[in-house]
Amino acid sequence: MKRNVLIGITSSIASYKAAELIRLYKKGGDDVKVVCTKDTLLFIGEKTLETLSCNSVSVDLFEKRQNTEHISLADWADIFVIAPISANTISKIASGIADNLLTSVACAYLGKNKPIYVAPAMNDGMWNNPIIKENILKLKQYKINVIEPTTGELACGTYGVGKMAEPSFIYEATKIQSKINKKIVVTSGGTREYIDPVRFITNASSGRMGNKIADCAYSLGYDVVLISTNDLTKPYKTLKAESADDMLNILKQEFKDAHYLIMAAAVSDFKVKNYQNSKIRKNDIKNDSYSIELSLNPDILKCIAQQKTSNQKVIGFSLTTENTIEIAKQKLKEKNLDFIVANEAKTALNSDNNEVWVIDKNENTQKIDMASKEQIAKSILEIVL
Ligand SMILES: Cc1cc2nc3c(=O)[nH]c(=O)nc-3n(C[C@H](O)[C@H](O)[C@H](O)COP(=O)(O)O)c2cc1C
């Protein structure tokens, strides 16, 4: 459906990325108008914005014209996306300040209960400033969707958090028409069980399936927390866990107020019994052999599912090499799960595609045929949510 998209731009090195964002909305069939702060035009040319949006660019609050533009733009827009938004404009909007055209539009728009998204871009020092953090929280409290910046090389030459999300991501995220006030916790990746400070036992899980589920849940408007064994930067909350014990500890906290847990991580069944505090040296090995004793890890899924209330659903994964459906059904019962997604090592590992079976509490089984993990993620969520 064609929308009136109002793009706000503030002065940042990332302002040039707004050009690509305008192009994406236009290509998607939307009407686009641009409102920017005066200093933005030091970073990107007015002609570029005008040509790409097919509309004149609005900058000056007091320009001679017939109507009150800050009100007419707020009325015109079906959706308002400010990308990039500077620390300065974040703070002004959080305080209700309306001292230029962009902040005046925002002030009028926020009273109209329509969707608004902001994509911050700034130096990591600015992003970590407690005042800016507090102002970001304030925006969120007023239902302003914050598309979190990512970590990477920043324009100032440092490496840190503050890089604006990519235009394609912003475009996708703003397709979410309304936020669903439900929290989904997703886990992904293969856990690491350390033998000594440098060596560990792990498995072949890449984390792709869980990551796609988390991305897809986010784009559906859920509040997502992804607990992964990989280092990830996402526009939603991500937490790093290494071992099964780590993952369980984080989950105990995150599951308390969650509505769903989707446990796609491959958690090691075993951990090393006698962890060595310093690196094991070749010289320590006698008779060419070295034994590692393993003990069982806690069964995270069972442990969390035992704690679930009637408002919470727990979805597990089962990866097997044979008797796929049978084993999955056993786990479903044993662990008190709401759904289990069964898949096989030969299709699931080291691949961008997969085929799965989704089994509910009553053992009704739906097969999802071979497709990309992104497509599989969408189909799983359609069934379990
Ligand atoms: C080269 C340069 C790059 C800047 N990049 C950013 C930025 O990425 N994020 C930010 O918050 N401020 C940045 N600033 C500072 C803002 O431009 C400044 O705070 C300005 O007052 C913001 O005004 P505005 O919000 O009205 O556009 C930058 C300034 C300069 C000179």
The ligand as an SDF file (V2000), in Angstrom:
LIG
                    3D

 31 33  0  0  0  0  0  0  0  0999 V2000
   31.7800   16.6810   10.4900 C   0  0  0  0  0  0  0  0  0  0  0  0
   30.7300   16.5810   11.5510 C   0  0  0  0  0  0  0  0  0  0  0  0
   30.0740   15.3850   11.7380 C   0  0  0  0  0  0  0  0  0  0  0  0
   29.0960   15.2560   12.7200 C   0  0  0  0  0  0  0  0  0  0  0  0
   28.4670   14.0590   12.8870 N   0  0  0  0  0  0  0  0  0  0  0  0
   27.5260   13.9490   13.8600 C   0  0  0  0  0  0  0  0  0  0  0  0
   26.8650   12.7170   14.0550 C   0  0  0  0  0  0  0  0  0  0  0  0
   27.0790   11.7230   13.3460 O   0  0  0  0  0  0  0  0  0  0  0  0
   25.9530   12.6350   15.0430 N   0  0  0  0  0  0  0  0  0  0  0  0
   25.6430   13.6930   15.8490 C   0  0  0  0  0  0  0  0  0  0  0  0
   24.8120   13.5510   16.7360 O   0  0  0  0  0  0  0  0  0  0  0  0
   26.2630   14.8770   15.6610 N   0  0  0  0  0  0  0  0  0  0  0  0
   27.1840   15.0330   14.6980 C   0  0  0  0  0  0  0  0  0  0  0  0
   27.8210   16.2320   14.5270 N   0  0  0  0  0  0  0  0  0  0  0  0
   27.4350   17.3410   15.3900 C   0  0  0  0  0  0  0  0  0  0  0  0
   26.1100   17.9310   14.9430 C   0  0  0  0  0  0  0  0  0  0  0  0
   26.2020   18.3690   13.5930 O   0  0  0  0  0  0  0  0  0  0  0  0
   25.7470   19.0990   15.8550 C   0  0  0  0  0  0  0  0  0  0  0  0
   25.4830   18.5980   17.1640 O   0  0  0  0  0  0  0  0  0  0  0  0
   24.5600   19.8600   15.3600 C   0  0  0  0  0  0  0  0  0  0  0  0
   24.2860   20.9140   16.2550 O   0  0  0  0  0  0  0  0  0  0  0  0
   23.3360   18.9990   15.2150 C   0  0  0  0  0  0  0  0  0  0  0  0
   22.2950   19.7940   14.7320 O   0  0  0  0  0  0  0  0  0  0  0  0
   20.9410   19.2400   14.1240 P   0  0  0  0  0  0  0  0  0  0  0  0
   20.4730   18.1810   15.0620 O   0  0  0  0  0  0  0  0  0  0  0  0
   20.0740   20.4450   14.1190 O   0  0  0  0  0  0  0  0  0  0  0  0
   21.2320   18.7540   12.7430 O   0  0  0  0  0  0  0  0  0  0  0  0
   28.7790   16.3720   13.5310 C   0  0  0  0  0  0  0  0  0  0  0  0
   29.4210   17.5800   13.3190 C   0  0  0  0  0  0  0  0  0  0  0  0
   30.3950   17.6840   12.3470 C   0  0  0  0  0  0  0  0  0  0  0  0
   31.0820   19.0060   12.1470 C   0  0  0  0  0  0  0  0  0  0  0  0
  1  2  1  0
  2  3  1  0
  2 30  2  0
  3  4  2  0
  4  5  1  0
  4 28  1  0
  5  6  2  0
  6  7  1  0
  6 13  1  0
  7  8  2  0
  7  9  1  0
  9 10  1  0
 10 11  2  0
 10 12  1  0
 12 13  2  0
 13 14  1  0
 14 15  1  0
 14 28  1  0
 15 16  1  0
 16 17  1  0
 16 18  1  0
 18 19  1  0
 18 20  1  0
 20 21  1  0
 20 22  1  0
 22 23  1  0
 23 24  1  0
 24 25  2  0
 24 26  1  0
 24 27  1  0
 28 29  2  0
 29 30  1  0
 30 31  1  0
M  END
$$$$
